[in-house]
Structure formats: structure tokens, C-alpha cells
């Protein structure tokens, strides 16, 4: 069911779904979407996982609502979104939860898990990375911000979104790619640039991959150009083999490209954690 959370500047929309069982007795899964997306990117996962868990899937501030108010003297950071998501979950009286983050949502999830150690009990990185941006990537982020400033969100999505998908999916499902672009074409340039700069300014959280406090899982796309396979393999080697899924011929959007595999992987990860 769709709800709204007032974060002071505006209201963001979020899904809150389960199968009707008593919410207080069910594990909670927080799904965080990535850059150039909204919570609807998780539609299939919400439907599937809500049979087993309470699933919360918010839009990030700036997506179909006003962006965060960040003082001009302060650079946007991932921590801005971490604090808001923490306040959001607190408003729902949810103390313990799993976080599953796609791409930028994974960056937020890593920082949440690192900072709010008493609340995040498991973390799934879906086509994401614990590394900070390389110097070349930082430079690329600046060019993306400049492009969005000059041309707007829609033009950026038209040039960038298709590259996130594997070749086979692009050929067979152009309508789904168009749907992704259309779903967030109304996001303001200001919000998009905040996201870009927050990603650029983030620090590495690779140390989390070797801690023993909470389970961390990774889903990797073999054809992902946004998170290179070489980088992903360096990180998956730090995790137990059962905590990793590599999707062949899949790009950066496994939730759509390999929906059933992603659904069952996430279910298996969380159920295994719940048994411990």
C-alpha cells in the first residue's frame, strides 16, 4: 500500500507491504532504489518478498518530491540520505531491519549499516559497490552533473538508461527500459545533481565486507558496466560463497533483467539470516 512520509520539506511516497500477518512479528526489509529510479523499480520484489516479510520501499527525497535542503556551503553526502532514512524508519517504529540497496541505494545501505549498527541486521548490495569512486569516476560524475544542469533529467535518462541493461534484454524489452526512463523523467535537475555529488563524495565501506556482526550479500551482473566485474570480484572474494550471486549476461538492472533469480536469491539470503 502506498503511504507518505513528511520529511519537513515535502512528502515522499513509500510502499509498506506484507501478507496480512501481524507486522510486529515479521522481519522487515527496507528496499532502497538507485540513481535515476524510484521505488517502483522494486515492484516485482515488493510483490514477491511481501509474502514472507514486511517490505518498506521509499522514494528518496527529490524523487517525485522536493529535494533535500542542503546549505550552499555544504556538499551533498550519502549521510544526508542515511539520516533521513533512519528518521523515516524510526517514524514507523521499526527498530531492526534488513536493507537491500540497488546501486546508489547500496551506498546508502552501507553507510546505514556502518553508522546505525544497532538497527541494520543484514545488508544486500544489488549491483552496488563498497568502493569509493576512482579519480576517473569522480571526474565522470562532474561531467554527468554538468550535463544534467545544461540538458535536464529527461535528456540524461535518454542517453544513460539503456546502457545499464544487458544487450539481450535491451533487444527484447525496449518497452521496460522506456518505462524506467518515463517513471523518473520529472525528477528535478537539482535533485539529480544532489545524488550525483553525494555519490562522488562518498567514502569506501569495504571494511564492512569482512566484519562478522551482520551478513552482507552481493548480487552482481556479469555484463554490468556501471559496476565493473573486476571490482565486484575483488569484493565478493571477501564474502562467504553462499552470500554471492553472479548473474550471467545481466547488466546493472537484475531486478528487471533476472527477476526470478533476484527474488529467490534475496529470499534465500534473508531466510538464512533469520535462522541464525
One Martini backbone bead per residue (centre of mass of N, CA, C, O) as a GRO file, in nm:
protein
  276
    1UNK     BB    1   0.099   0.034   0.020
    2UNK     BB    2   0.055   0.373  -0.012
    3UNK     BB    3   0.258   0.627   0.134
    4UNK     BB    4   0.348   0.911   0.358
    5UNK     BB    5   0.641   1.122   0.423
    6UNK     BB    6   0.739   1.381   0.635
    7UNK     BB    7   1.059   1.574   0.583
    8UNK     BB    8   0.972   1.904   0.586
    9UNK     BB    9   0.970   1.977   0.268
   10UNK     BB   10   0.806   1.707   0.215
   11UNK     BB   11   0.665   1.420   0.047
   12UNK     BB   12   0.720   1.078   0.055
   13UNK     BB   13   0.692   0.782  -0.102
   14UNK     BB   14   0.563   0.451   0.015
   15UNK     BB   15   0.594   0.121   0.065
   16UNK     BB   16   0.371  -0.111   0.263
   17UNK     BB   17   0.428  -0.461   0.282
   18UNK     BB   18   0.218  -0.755   0.332
   19UNK     BB   19   0.025  -1.063   0.412
   20UNK     BB   20  -0.133  -0.980   0.707
   21UNK     BB   21   0.039  -1.009   0.925
   22UNK     BB   22   0.188  -0.936   1.201
   23UNK     BB   23   0.417  -0.688   1.194
   24UNK     BB   24   0.579  -0.728   1.472
   25UNK     BB   25   0.671  -1.046   1.374
   26UNK     BB   26   0.828  -0.937   1.128
   27UNK     BB   27   1.042  -0.904   0.904
   28UNK     BB   28   1.236  -0.628   0.775
   29UNK     BB   29   1.244  -0.464   0.447
   30UNK     BB   30   1.466  -0.233   0.295
   31UNK     BB   31   1.419  -0.060  -0.010
   32UNK     BB   32   1.675   0.087  -0.222
   33UNK     BB   33   1.711   0.290  -0.464
   34UNK     BB   34   1.847   0.438  -0.736
   35UNK     BB   35   1.971   0.614  -0.980
   36UNK     BB   36   1.712   0.694  -1.185
   37UNK     BB   37   1.483   0.618  -0.969
   38UNK     BB   38   1.225   0.435  -0.809
   39UNK     BB   39   1.034   0.221  -0.616
   40UNK     BB   40   0.925   0.064  -0.878
   41UNK     BB   41   1.181  -0.113  -0.935
   42UNK     BB   42   1.057  -0.317  -0.692
   43UNK     BB   43   0.786  -0.449  -0.763
   44UNK     BB   44   0.855  -0.760  -0.771
   45UNK     BB   45   0.981  -0.771  -0.485
   46UNK     BB   46   0.740  -0.678  -0.324
   47UNK     BB   47   0.546  -0.904  -0.406
   48UNK     BB   48   0.728  -1.141  -0.312
   49UNK     BB   49   0.842  -1.062  -0.019
   50UNK     BB   50   0.553  -1.002   0.117
   51UNK     BB   51   0.500  -1.312   0.181
   52UNK     BB   52   0.736  -1.298   0.428
   53UNK     BB   53   0.754  -0.982   0.464
   54UNK     BB   54   0.818  -0.664   0.553
   55UNK     BB   55   0.790  -0.402   0.305
   56UNK     BB   56   1.005  -0.121   0.241
   57UNK     BB   57   0.957   0.147  -0.024
   58UNK     BB   58   1.120   0.430  -0.091
   59UNK     BB   59   1.159   0.736  -0.176
   60UNK     BB   60   1.376   0.962  -0.243
   61UNK     BB   61   1.464   1.266  -0.196
   62UNK     BB   62   1.343   1.417  -0.512
   63UNK     BB   63   1.133   1.189  -0.581
   64UNK     BB   64   0.844   1.337  -0.653
   65UNK     BB   65   0.998   1.563  -0.490
   66UNK     BB   66   1.166   1.747  -0.292
   67UNK     BB   67   1.461   1.829  -0.217
   68UNK     BB   68   1.700   1.875  -0.027
   69UNK     BB   69   1.819   2.098   0.216
   70UNK     BB   70   2.130   2.241   0.125
   71UNK     BB   71   2.377   2.410   0.206
   72UNK     BB   72   2.592   2.584   0.005
   73UNK     BB   73   2.850   2.505   0.198
   74UNK     BB   74   2.746   2.209   0.143
   75UNK     BB   75   2.799   1.897   0.054
   76UNK     BB   76   2.674   1.632  -0.068
   77UNK     BB   77   2.568   1.330   0.105
   78UNK     BB   78   2.492   1.017   0.205
   79UNK     BB   79   2.420   1.102   0.498
   80UNK     BB   80   2.165   1.258   0.433
   81UNK     BB   81   2.003   0.987   0.365
   82UNK     BB   82   2.054   0.830   0.618
   83UNK     BB   83   1.910   1.015   0.821
   84UNK     BB   84   1.632   1.002   0.685
   85UNK     BB   85   1.593   0.693   0.696
   86UNK     BB   86   1.610   0.672   0.999
   87UNK     BB   87   1.369   0.856   1.061
   88UNK     BB   88   1.164   0.696   0.900
   89UNK     BB   89   1.185   0.427   1.060
   90UNK     BB   90   1.121   0.553   1.333
   91UNK     BB   91   0.827   0.647   1.251
   92UNK     BB   92   0.752   0.320   1.224
   93UNK     BB   93   0.877   0.158   1.466
   94UNK     BB   94   1.162   0.053   1.350
   95UNK     BB   95   1.455  -0.116   1.472
   96UNK     BB   96   1.476  -0.375   1.280
   97UNK     BB   97   1.666  -0.429   0.964
   98UNK     BB   98   1.681  -0.483   0.632
   99UNK     BB   99   1.902  -0.405   0.355
  100UNK     BB  100   1.824  -0.320   0.008
  101UNK     BB  101   2.055  -0.207  -0.248
  102UNK     BB  102   2.063  -0.012  -0.539
  103UNK     BB  103   2.346   0.106  -0.588
  104UNK     BB  104   2.297   0.386  -0.431
  105UNK     BB  105   2.136   0.225  -0.218
  106UNK     BB  106   2.395   0.076  -0.122
  107UNK     BB  107   2.545   0.320  -0.012
  108UNK     BB  108   2.336   0.379   0.202
  109UNK     BB  109   2.341   0.102   0.338
  110UNK     BB  110   2.636   0.105   0.429
  111UNK     BB  111   2.611   0.359   0.608
  112UNK     BB  112   2.390   0.253   0.790
  113UNK     BB  113   2.546  -0.001   0.895
  114UNK     BB  114   2.793   0.168   1.009
  115UNK     BB  115   2.620   0.370   1.200
  116UNK     BB  116   2.351   0.176   1.257
  117UNK     BB  117   2.426  -0.099   1.434
  118UNK     BB  118   2.132  -0.145   1.594
  119UNK     BB  119   1.946  -0.185   1.313
  120UNK     BB  120   2.118  -0.331   1.108
  121UNK     BB  121   2.098  -0.698   1.016
  122UNK     BB  122   2.128  -0.659   0.696
  123UNK     BB  123   2.301  -0.664   0.360
  124UNK     BB  124   2.215  -0.573   0.022
  125UNK     BB  125   2.402  -0.576  -0.289
  126UNK     BB  126   2.272  -0.438  -0.591
  127UNK     BB  127   2.470  -0.335  -0.802
  128UNK     BB  128   2.721  -0.266  -0.610
  129UNK     BB  129   2.958  -0.077  -0.389
  130UNK     BB  130   3.226  -0.026  -0.146
  131UNK     BB  131   3.359   0.163  -0.318
  132UNK     BB  132   3.502   0.430  -0.415
  133UNK     BB  133   3.570   0.658  -0.625
  134UNK     BB  134   3.753   0.712  -0.871
  135UNK     BB  135   3.906   0.961  -1.029
  136UNK     BB  136   3.756   0.907  -1.298
  137UNK     BB  137   3.470   0.894  -1.172
  138UNK     BB  138   3.468   1.176  -1.052
  139UNK     BB  139   3.487   1.316  -1.324
  140UNK     BB  140   3.231   1.192  -1.444
  141UNK     BB  141   3.032   1.315  -1.244
  142UNK     BB  142   3.074   1.607  -1.329
  143UNK     BB  143   2.970   1.565  -1.620
  144UNK     BB  144   2.688   1.480  -1.539
  145UNK     BB  145   2.610   1.736  -1.388
  146UNK     BB  146   2.648   1.924  -1.632
  147UNK     BB  147   2.445   1.788  -1.819
  148UNK     BB  148   2.196   1.824  -1.641
  149UNK     BB  149   2.211   2.132  -1.618
  150UNK     BB  150   2.186   2.176  -1.941
  151UNK     BB  151   1.949   1.928  -2.020
  152UNK     BB  152   1.837   1.747  -1.808
  153UNK     BB  153   1.685   1.457  -1.713
  154UNK     BB  154   1.568   1.327  -1.968
  155UNK     BB  155   1.824   1.342  -2.143
  156UNK     BB  156   1.994   1.167  -1.961
  157UNK     BB  157   1.820   0.910  -1.965
  158UNK     BB  158   1.838   0.870  -2.277
  159UNK     BB  159   2.164   0.825  -2.260
  160UNK     BB  160   2.190   0.608  -1.996
  161UNK     BB  161   1.985   0.370  -1.940
  162UNK     BB  162   2.048   0.154  -2.158
  163UNK     BB  163   2.347   0.092  -2.044
  164UNK     BB  164   2.233  -0.084  -1.789
  165UNK     BB  165   2.178  -0.307  -1.995
  166UNK     BB  166   2.166  -0.586  -2.144
  167UNK     BB  167   2.153  -0.676  -2.468
  168UNK     BB  168   1.915  -0.877  -2.467
  169UNK     BB  169   1.714  -0.697  -2.314
  170UNK     BB  170   1.713  -0.455  -2.505
  171UNK     BB  171   1.590  -0.616  -2.749
  172UNK     BB  172   1.327  -0.745  -2.591
  173UNK     BB  173   1.271  -0.470  -2.371
  174UNK     BB  174   1.215  -0.155  -2.449
  175UNK     BB  175   0.964  -0.085  -2.272
  176UNK     BB  176   1.102  -0.107  -1.992
  177UNK     BB  177   1.309   0.112  -2.035
  178UNK     BB  178   1.105   0.337  -2.087
  179UNK     BB  179   0.967   0.318  -1.810
  180UNK     BB  180   1.209   0.406  -1.644
  181UNK     BB  181   1.239   0.684  -1.771
  182UNK     BB  182   0.945   0.790  -1.725
  183UNK     BB  183   0.928   0.760  -1.403
  184UNK     BB  184   1.182   1.005  -1.370
  185UNK     BB  185   1.157   1.269  -1.560
  186UNK     BB  186   1.055   1.474  -1.314
  187UNK     BB  187   1.317   1.505  -1.197
  188UNK     BB  188   1.518   1.724  -1.082
  189UNK     BB  189   1.820   1.858  -1.131
  190UNK     BB  190   1.887   1.909  -0.836
  191UNK     BB  191   1.848   1.619  -0.735
  192UNK     BB  192   2.042   1.475  -0.930
  193UNK     BB  193   2.295   1.633  -0.840
  194UNK     BB  194   2.292   1.547  -0.551
  195UNK     BB  195   2.339   1.249  -0.607
  196UNK     BB  196   2.602   1.269  -0.762
  197UNK     BB  197   2.767   1.413  -0.534
  198UNK     BB  198   2.725   1.203  -0.314
  199UNK     BB  199   2.870   0.976  -0.465
  200UNK     BB  200   3.141   1.125  -0.502
  201UNK     BB  201   3.179   1.182  -0.171
  202UNK     BB  202   3.219   0.909  -0.091
  203UNK     BB  203   3.315   0.639   0.105
  204UNK     BB  204   3.449   0.364   0.194
  205UNK     BB  205   3.307   0.011   0.299
  206UNK     BB  206   3.489  -0.256   0.288
  207UNK     BB  207   3.513  -0.342   0.592
  208UNK     BB  208   3.227  -0.480   0.606
  209UNK     BB  209   3.297  -0.755   0.451
  210UNK     BB  210   3.474  -0.865   0.725
  211UNK     BB  211   3.261  -0.870   0.916
  212UNK     BB  212   3.053  -1.045   1.186
  213UNK     BB  213   2.777  -0.902   1.263
  214UNK     BB  214   2.668  -0.901   0.960
  215UNK     BB  215   2.519  -0.980   0.678
  216UNK     BB  216   2.652  -0.989   0.340
  217UNK     BB  217   2.531  -0.920   0.008
  218UNK     BB  218   2.575  -1.013  -0.349
  219UNK     BB  219   2.471  -0.878  -0.667
  220UNK     BB  220   2.590  -0.965  -0.995
  221UNK     BB  221   2.678  -0.834  -1.315
  222UNK     BB  222   2.852  -0.945  -1.584
  223UNK     BB  223   2.736  -0.677  -1.775
  224UNK     BB  224   2.836  -0.449  -1.587
  225UNK     BB  225   2.933  -0.102  -1.634
  226UNK     BB  226   2.894   0.045  -1.355
  227UNK     BB  227   3.002  -0.235  -1.217
  228UNK     BB  228   3.273  -0.382  -1.242
  229UNK     BB  229   3.369  -0.705  -1.228
  230UNK     BB  230   3.645  -0.664  -1.098
  231UNK     BB  231   3.538  -0.521  -0.846
  232UNK     BB  232   3.337  -0.735  -0.752
  233UNK     BB  233   3.540  -0.972  -0.710
  234UNK     BB  234   3.705  -0.839  -0.485
  235UNK     BB  235   3.452  -0.849  -0.289
  236UNK     BB  236   3.336  -1.143  -0.301
  237UNK     BB  237   3.602  -1.272  -0.174
  238UNK     BB  238   3.508  -1.158   0.125
  239UNK     BB  239   3.278  -1.361   0.098
  240UNK     BB  240   3.064  -1.589   0.123
  241UNK     BB  241   2.951  -1.783  -0.130
  242UNK     BB  242   2.638  -1.775  -0.026
  243UNK     BB  243   2.649  -1.435  -0.060
  244UNK     BB  244   2.655  -1.493  -0.381
  245UNK     BB  245   2.547  -1.351  -0.704
  246UNK     BB  246   2.591  -1.436  -1.052
  247UNK     BB  247   2.483  -1.276  -1.351
  248UNK     BB  248   2.437  -1.373  -1.657
  249UNK     BB  249   2.393  -1.133  -1.901
  250UNK     BB  250   2.388  -0.901  -1.684
  251UNK     BB  251   2.360  -0.599  -1.573
  252UNK     BB  252   2.233  -0.334  -1.355
  253UNK     BB  253   1.912  -0.480  -1.372
  254UNK     BB  254   1.814  -0.754  -1.221
  255UNK     BB  255   1.518  -0.696  -1.131
  256UNK     BB  256   1.444  -0.715  -1.453
  257UNK     BB  257   1.638  -0.928  -1.600
  258UNK     BB  258   1.631  -1.135  -1.315
  259UNK     BB  259   1.385  -1.166  -1.120
  260UNK     BB  260   1.371  -1.456  -1.004
  261UNK     BB  261   1.664  -1.476  -0.904
  262UNK     BB  262   1.655  -1.234  -0.716
  263UNK     BB  263   1.422  -1.312  -0.538
  264UNK     BB  264   1.545  -1.587  -0.434
  265UNK     BB  265   1.804  -1.473  -0.322
  266UNK     BB  266   1.684  -1.281  -0.111
  267UNK     BB  267   1.523  -1.490   0.040
  268UNK     BB  268   1.761  -1.675   0.115
  269UNK     BB  269   1.930  -1.476   0.270
  270UNK     BB  270   1.719  -1.399   0.491
  271UNK     BB  271   1.641  -1.680   0.592
  272UNK     BB  272   1.924  -1.756   0.688
  273UNK     BB  273   1.947  -1.524   0.895
  274UNK     BB  274   1.687  -1.604   1.066
  275UNK     BB  275   1.814  -1.889   1.168
  276UNK     BB  276   2.056  -1.759   1.355
   0.00000   0.00000   0.00000
